Amino acid sequence: MSYVDLHTHSTASDGTVPPELLPMQAVELGLSAIALTDHDSTNGLQACAAACESTGIDFVPGIEISADPGPRVDTDGVERRRGTLHILGLFVRHDDTELAKISERMREARNSRNPAMVEKLQELGVRITYEEVEELAHGQGTQIIGRPHIAQVLVSKSYAKSVSDAFTKYLKFGAPAFIRRDYLEPAHAIDAIHHAGGLAILAHPVQLVMPNADELEHAVKRLTDMGLDGIETRHSDHTPALVAQYEKLAKQFNLLTSGGSDFHGERKTVKLGSQNVPREVYERLRDACKG
């Protein structure tokens, strides 16, 4: 059986593999199609597309957009933030004007948030500087500086055992140094993806951190009403039970399904092609986009 990976990242955002080298790795693993879905950026799509053409692998130009998950009211009546809401755009045009606007807006948000998070860390007694974060990111050839780079500096200076540990201790939602940035409304993200000719896919729904299945169903319905096209059912954070739950949700709301590793290169332990997503998933998405 032929497999594909429809969720990967390169140095055009926070991955460690240049976009022009990603297809070579995919071919070595026997993948027949990949999507490049860098965070809030389409900068690597042309290079990756050219490399895919030369290696004979099918390419899906994509993007991963951070959106506002909105508040939730728990049983105690207290309003709390949900987890993270990311929306994948698959088969988008790399030069779309609406995606360009989003990329610029999110770049400005990151540029203000990242130094502020380092300042918070300094207030907690963590002796790092933003210059160290920039030096590490630029040394890796990364175009977008984000929390993973701050986490790597924390690991290098023994404030955390791993990138995951750094997020848990300091950087994830609810942690002492976390700062929200300017998120898009989900409808805006979905509309922009459609403007770029793409399909809007709910990425890794487990990261919404919904308290129960009913809440998740409500969230998916809300996004579907906004124009959501599909759900990423296979993902490195999804157990077999979650995959089955998300496949059922997709069927319930007549949504397409997608899947991918969320590969970031050496920054995470997740391996390219690790989710064994059948090629037919790619073909259904391709045909739906053409239709």
Secondary structure, 3 states (H helix, E strand, C coil): CCEEEEEECCCCCCCCCCCCCHHHHHHHCCEEEEEECCECCCCCHHHHHHHHHHHCCEEEEEEEEEECCCEEECCCCCEEECCCEEEEEECCCCCCHHHHHHHHHHHHHHHHHHHHHHHHHHHCCCCCCHHHHHHHHHHCCCCCCCHHHHHHHHHHCCCCCCHHHHHHHHHCCCCCCCCCCCCECHHHHHHHHHHCCCEEEECCHHHHCCCCHHHHHHHHHHHHHCCCCEEEEECCCCCHHHHHHHHHHHHHCCCEEEECCCECHHHCCCCCCCCCEEHHHHHHHHHHHHC
